[in-house]
């Protein structure tokens, strides 16, 4: 299973981005819970989830910076 591409994350709207971030955080919590109870069957899912979360947070930060720059330019 290949790692997700950041271009997919950039296609999300702001609302979808926030929802996806929450979903990935919940997924990471569930994976940690499974690991603690020794029910985790696919440890590579940690890497994929952390990678996806970092992509989503990067896109969110890029959008916030772009919005603040445009606000500063308008003043």
N, C-alpha and C positions, 0 to 999 in steps of 0.2 A: 504494500500500500504506500504510494508516494506521499510525500509531505504536501500539504495544501499550498497553493500559490497565493501570493499577496495580491495579485491582480483581481482575484475573486473577492477579496475583502474590500478592495477599493470600489467595487461595483455596488456595495450595500449603501442604503440610505442611512442617515444618522440614527434613526430609530432602530433599523435592522442591526446596525453595528452594536448598539447598546444591548439589544436582546441577545445577540450572538456572544458578546463578551460575558454576559451573565450565564448563558448556557454552557460555555466552555469552563467557567469557574465552577459551576455545579458539577460538571463532568470530572474535573480534577479532584473535587472533594470526594466524589463517589469512587474514583480510582484509588485515592489515599485510604478510604474506608475499606475497600476490597483488599488492598495490600496489607492493612493492619490485621484483617481477619483471615488472611491467607487464602483469599478466594480469587485473587487476581490471576487471570489466565494469560493475558497478553500485556506484558510489561512495556512493549513498545508504544502502547497508547499514551503513556505519560509523555513521551517525547513529542508525539504528534499534537497532543493537547497543549503542551507548553509552547510549542512552536506556533500553533494557531493563535493562542492567546497573545503572544508577543506581536504577531502580525496585526491583530485587531487593535491592540493598544497603540501600535505604531501609526496605523491609519487614523485612529482617533486623535492622537497628538498632532499629526500633520494637519488635520482639518482645523483643530483649535488654533494652531499657529497661523495658518492661512487666514482664519477669521479675525484674529487679533491684528495681523498685519494690515488687512484691508480696513479695519476700524481705525487704526492709527493713521493710515494714508488719507482717510476721509476727513480727519480733523485738521 
